[in-house]
Amino acid sequence: MIQYKTGNLTVFQSALYKTNAAIVETNDAIIMTDPNWLPTEVDEIKDYLKLNFGNKPLYIIYTHSDFDHIIGAGAFPEAKGVATSQFVTNPEKEAILEKIIAFDQTYYLNRSYKPTYPTIDVVVTHNKQQLRLGSQTVTFYHAPGHTGDSLFTVIEPEGIFLSGDYLSDVEFPFIFSSYQDYLQTMVLAETILNQHTIAIHVPGHGSVTRKKEELDKRLRSSNRYLAQLTKDDKEFEMTLRQEYLFFEGMKHIHAMNRQMAKKEK
């Protein structure tokens, strides 16, 4: 499951949708994002934490409330949850839990814990809100568009950028809440890249990168996709098929994106 490891950063990647859970060790605590997917994978993450970090306090940053990103929450009852205020007040909590139950029922999966909607101890209410953990500074930004409760996180001095379901190399933008918000979040992403020294980027799905040119490419690709989305370009889908290996599995999302973009244009 370990897809990437360097210094104080370890990234676990699920077999499903290349979904990432990042673990960052600080002097005083452990920071983790979105433990997921399969029961054995969540157990492996839990065992890794116990073996390597003992009783250090654990903070789990929930990048957003899609069910695949909160599916492991119940395995870590001792953790302090971190998320946006929109995550806390999400009216779809029960529906999200029902998706987890339906997923496990579909694939006959047993978990060693009860799925639960995360309890949030650190509520992010505004951009540039910070959390100090020893020598590390964790800075948060509300990043709506994919979902209304999405969150960007920058951990310094390491320059780790945790972007949730944005800036992926395996997915074009998935617009589940607002096309216009997504456009503004890409502006925010560019601002973050300009204002912080980003050394490592960990997306919610796909590959970790240390290369600035690769991260810039992902930003350009997202912006190009958003710009083309409202146009009736016959070659657009062909280009997407060439750029994204798993386009066939995502094309229904593309169709939904087009409908939302045209509605909000």
Secondary structure, 3 states (H helix, E strand, C coil): CEEEEECCEEEEECCCCCEEEEEEECCCCEEEECCCCCHHHHHHHHHHHHHHHCCCCEEEECCCCCHHHHCCHHHCCCCEEEEEHHHHCCCCHHHHHHHHHHHHHHCCCCCCCCCCCCCEEEEECCCCEEEEECCEEEEEEECCCCCCCCEEEEEECCCEEEEECCCCCCCCCCCCCCHHHHHHHHHHHHHHHHHCCCCEEEECECCCECCHHHHHHHHHHHHHHHHHCCCCCCCHHHHHHHHCCCHHHHHHHHHHHHHHHHHHC
